[in-house]
Amino acid sequence: MATATTTPKQAAKAAPAALVTTSAVTLTASARPAYLVAGVDESTGEETWSNRFRYLPGHPRQVRFDAKAGQFNINGTVPLGSSISFIPLAWRIFQDDILNMGRKTWAELYFADEKGAVCAVLFHGYSVENLYRLIEPLFYDDLTLADVVVTVTAAKKETTKDGKKATYFIAEFSYTAADPTEAQARKDFARDFELWRAETYTGLADLKLTQGYTVPREIQEARTQELAAATAPPAALAA
C-alpha cells in the first residue's frame, strides 16, 4: 500500500488517494490517473485502485552521487553502481546554500525506483552543466525530462594540483525514449502530489528551472514567517 496519502495539489481530484474503491468513487478510464493499479478487495469482491508509487511527503528516498568514488548509493549505505536510469517525476535547478556546503548551483531530480519508491538525487558543479546539455535538445524537440528515460553515468576526470594528479567523477546524462504509459503514470503522479525534500528546502533558493517540484503552501508560509522574524530589526526600547 502506498503512503502518498496527503492532500493532492488539486483537492477536487478524489483518485490520488492511496487506495480508491468503486464504492467511494467511480473511476472512468479517461479520469483515472495512470499511476493507479486495479485490484480486488478479497473480503467484498469490489474493485479497488492502489497507488503504484510509494512516497512519504517531503522525505523521498535519498539517492546519493559519490563524486569521489564515482558510485551511486541509497543513504550512503546501499550501493547502486556507477550508473542509474529512470524517468524523472520532477526536477529543479537552483542556487542555494544547502547541506552545509555553501551556496552552489544544484540539480535535484525526483524519480520512482524499480520498487515504486519515490527518490531524490542531487548534483552540482559540472554535473549540472551536463544536465543542461541534455535538457536543451529535448526542449527544442518539444519534450522534457518527463518524456524520456534518463541514464546518469559517473565519468572519471583528472586534475593536477601542486604537481599532483587527482581523480574525481562528474555525472554525464543521456536519454532514450520512454514508454508513453510509464511516462504518463509519472506525469499524473507529479500533477497530483507535492514532490519536495525537507532537507533541501530553505525558502531562499534562486530557481533557474523547475517542473513538478512543489512545496506545500503551509510549509512555504511557515518558512516565510521564520525568515521575516529572523531578519526583523529589534523592537525599539521603551524610553
C-alpha positions in Angstrom: 0.0 0.0 0.0 1.4 3.4 -0.9 1.9 6.0 1.7 1.3 9.0 -0.5 -2.0 9.9 1.2 -1.6 13.6 1.9 -3.7 16.2 0.2 -3.1 16.3 -3.5 -2.3 19.5 -5.3 -5.9 19.7 -6.6 -8.3 18.8 -3.8 -11.1 18.2 -6.2 -9.5 15.1 -7.5 -10.5 12.1 -5.5 -8.4 9.5 -7.4 -5.0 10.4 -6.0 -5.8 8.7 -2.6 -3.5 5.7 -1.9 -6.4 3.4 -2.2 -9.7 4.1 -4.0 -12.6 1.6 -4.2 -15.5 1.6 -6.5 -17.8 2.2 -3.5 -16.0 5.5 -2.8 -15.7 6.9 -6.3 -16.4 5.8 -9.9 -13.2 5.9 -12.0 -13.7 6.1 -15.7 -10.7 5.3 -18.0 -10.5 8.9 -19.0 -10.5 10.3 -15.4 -8.3 7.6 -13.8 -4.7 8.6 -13.1 -2.3 6.3 -14.8 -0.4 5.6 -11.5 -3.4 3.7 -10.1 -3.4 -0.1 -10.4 -6.5 -2.2 -10.4 -7.2 -4.9 -7.7 -9.9 -6.7 -5.9 -11.0 -6.5 -2.2 -11.0 -10.1 -1.2 -13.5 -9.5 1.6 -16.1 -7.8 -0.6 -15.2 -8.7 -4.1 -15.2 -5.0 -5.0 -12.7 -3.5 -7.5 -10.0 -1.3 -5.8 -7.4 1.0 -7.1 -4.0 1.3 -5.4 -1.2 3.8 -5.9 1.8 2.1 -7.6 4.2 4.7 -6.2 5.3 5.0 -2.5 6.1 8.5 -1.2 6.4 9.9 2.3 5.7 13.6 1.6 8.8 15.8 2.0 11.0 12.7 2.6 11.8 10.9 -0.6 14.4 8.1 -0.5 17.8 9.7 -0.7 19.9 8.5 -3.6 23.4 10.0 -3.4 26.1 10.5 -6.0 29.5 10.0 -4.5 31.7 12.1 -6.8 34.9 10.8 -5.2 34.2 7.2 -5.8 32.0 7.5 -8.9 29.2 5.5 -7.4 25.5 5.9 -6.5 24.1 4.7 -3.3 21.0 4.9 -1.1 21.5 6.9 2.1 25.2 6.3 1.8 24.9 2.6 2.6 23.2 0.6 -0.2 25.4 0.6 -3.4 23.7 1.1 -6.8 26.7 1.1 -9.1 28.2 3.7 -11.3 25.0 4.3 -13.4 21.3 4.7 -12.8 18.4 5.1 -15.1 14.9 6.5 -14.5 12.0 8.5 -15.9 12.0 11.8 -13.9 8.9 12.7 -11.9 10.0 16.3 -11.1 13.2 18.4 -11.0 14.6 21.8 -10.2 17.9 23.5 -11.0 18.6 26.2 -8.4 21.2 28.1 -6.4 21.1 27.8 -2.6 23.2 27.1 0.5 22.1 23.6 1.5 23.6 20.7 3.4 26.3 22.9 4.9 28.1 23.1 1.6 27.8 26.8 0.8 25.9 28.4 -2.0 26.1 26.3 -5.2 24.2 25.6 -8.3 22.3 22.3 -7.8 20.1 20.0 -9.8 17.6 18.0 -7.8 15.8 15.2 -9.6 12.9 13.1 -8.4 12.0 9.7 -9.7 10.5 6.3 -8.8 12.8 3.3 -8.5 12.0 -0.2 -9.7 10.1 -0.9 -6.5 8.0 2.3 -6.8 9.7 4.2 -4.1 10.0 7.9 -4.8 13.6 9.0 -4.7 15.6 12.3 -4.9 19.1 12.7 -6.2 21.3 15.9 -6.1 24.1 17.0 -8.5 26.2 20.2 -8.5 29.1 21.7 -10.4 29.9 20.4 -13.9 27.2 17.7 -13.5 24.6 20.4 -13.6 26.1 21.8 -16.8 25.9 18.3 -18.3 22.2 18.1 -17.4 21.6 21.4 -19.2 23.2 19.8 -22.3 20.5 17.1 -22.1 17.6 19.4 -21.4 18.4 21.8 -24.4 17.8 19.4 -27.3 14.7 18.0 -25.6 13.3 21.5 -25.3 13.7 22.2 -29.0 12.1 18.9 -29.8 9.1 19.9 -27.6 10.0 17.3 -24.9 11.0 17.4 -21.3 12.8 15.1 -19.0 9.4 13.6 -18.1 9.2 12.1 -21.6 12.4 10.1 -21.6 14.4 7.6 -19.7 17.4 9.4 -18.3 20.7 7.5 -17.7 23.2 9.1 -15.4 26.7 7.7 -15.5 29.8 8.6 -13.4 32.5 9.8 -15.7 36.1 9.8 -14.5 38.1 13.1 -14.7 41.7 14.0 -13.7 43.1 17.3 -12.4 46.5 18.4 -11.3 47.1 20.5 -8.2 50.5 21.4 -6.8 52.1 18.9 -9.2 50.0 16.0 -8.1 47.3 14.3 -10.1 43.9 13.7 -8.5 40.8 12.0 -9.9 37.2 12.7 -9.4 33.9 11.9 -11.1 31.1 14.0 -12.7 27.7 12.9 -13.8 27.0 12.6 -17.5 23.5 12.3 -18.9 22.0 10.5 -21.8 18.4 9.5 -22.7 16.3 7.1 -24.7 12.6 7.3 -25.5 10.3 6.3 -22.5 7.3 4.1 -22.7 4.4 6.5 -23.0 2.3 4.7 -20.4 5.1 4.7 -17.9 5.8 8.4 -18.6 2.1 9.3 -18.2 1.9 7.5 -14.8 4.7 9.7 -13.5 3.3 12.9 -15.0 -0.1 12.2 -13.3 1.6 11.5 -10.0 3.7 14.7 -10.2 0.5 16.6 -11.0 -1.4 15.2 -8.0 1.3 15.1 -5.3 3.6 17.7 -3.9 7.1 16.5 -4.6 9.8 18.1 -2.4 12.5 17.3 0.1 12.5 18.9 3.5 16.3 18.8 4.0 17.0 20.8 0.8 14.1 23.4 1.1 15.2 26.7 2.6 12.8 29.2 1.2 15.8 31.1 -0.2 16.6 29.2 -3.4 17.1 31.1 -6.7 15.2 28.8 -9.1 16.6 28.5 -12.6 14.5 25.7 -14.0 11.7 23.7 -12.4 8.9 21.3 -13.3 6.8 19.2 -10.9 8.6 20.4 -7.8 6.0 21.7 -5.3 6.4 22.7 -1.7 3.2 22.6 0.3 1.8 26.1 0.8 1.7 25.8 4.6 5.4 24.9 4.6 6.2 27.9 2.4 4.2 30.3 4.6 5.8 29.0 7.8 9.3 29.4 6.3 8.5 32.9 5.1 7.4 33.8 8.6 10.5 32.3 10.1 12.7 34.3 7.7 10.8 37.5 8.4 11.2 37.0 12.1 14.9 36.3 11.8 15.6 39.4 9.8 13.2 41.8 11.5 15.0 44.7 13.4 14.8 44.6 17.2 11.9 46.4 18.7 12.7 49.9 19.9 13.5 50.0 23.6 10.9 51.8 25.7 12.1 55.2 27.0 
